[in-house]
């Protein structure tokens, strides 16, 4: 499945307060577009596509992404959770967030 980003209408102040909600690819694309708007403009992503190889994430944007995720979902991502495999794809990030929410 392909997800195409549109930047219009991003609500940067939204956050989830309930633990019954789950992260989705659409949520993650919105967060990624807030963190790295230039790299995400008009990009189509598959949920299993490598975000580092695609140029969407790097050492700086990964930190910004983690901060944005923690804020949006009211979760804490620990140092042991921060590894290449957990942040490589939309699916891996979604799995990490949902494991923290459950």
N, C-alpha and C positions, 0 to 999 in steps of 0.2 A: 504494500500500500504506500502511496506517495502522499506527502503532506506539503502543501505549497504555502509559503509564508506571505502574509500581507501585513504590513506594518501599521496601517491605519487602524485607529480605534483601540490601541493598547491602553489598558488601564494599569498603570504602574503601582497603584496603591492597593490593589486587591490582595487579599490573603485568605487562607483557609483557617478557620478556628475549630472546625469539627474534625474528629478523628475518623469519621465514617466516609470521608471523601478520599478519592484516589487520584493520583497524578495521571495525566493523559498525555499523549503525544502533542496535542494541541496546546496544553498548558506549557509543556517544555519548549515548544517552538516560540511561544510568546515570551517566555523567560529568556531564551537564547537571543531573541531579537532585541530585547532590552539591554542585554549584556554586550552584544556584538552586532549592532545594527548594520554596519557596513558589510560584514561577511554574510549576513543573513538576507539581505535585500534580494528578493526574487528567487531565492534558492529553493529547490525542491529536494526534500529529504525522505529517504526510506528509514523506517524505524531501526534497521540494522546497519545503517551506513556509518562508517568511522568519522566522527566529528573532528578529530585531529587531522586526519588525512585530507578532509574536505576544507580545512582551513578555518573552521568555525570556532574551535577551541585551541588555546595554547596555554602556556604557563600563567599568563596574566588573567586571561578570561576564565580559566577554571576557578580561580579564587573568587572572581566576581560572580560566577555562576553559583558557587557554593553559598555565598552570602545571600544571593537572591532566593535560592531554594529554601534556605533556613528561614528567611523572613516570610516568604509566601506560605509555607506549610507549617510554620511554627515548630520546626524540628531542629535537632542538633546533629550535624554530620561530624563524626569523630575522625581523628587522624587515621585510625585504622581503616575507615571507610574510603579514604581518599587514595585511590589507586587508578591506574590506567583502565583496568577492566570495568570498574564501576562507572566511569564517565565516557566510555568510548562511543556508545550509541544512545539514541533516544530510549531504546528498550532497556538498556542497562541502567540509565539514570532513573527511568520510571520504576524499575524494579527496586532500586535502592530507596527511593522516596517512599514507595508503598510499603516496603519492609519496615521503615521507620514509623509510618502512620498506623500500622496494625498492632 
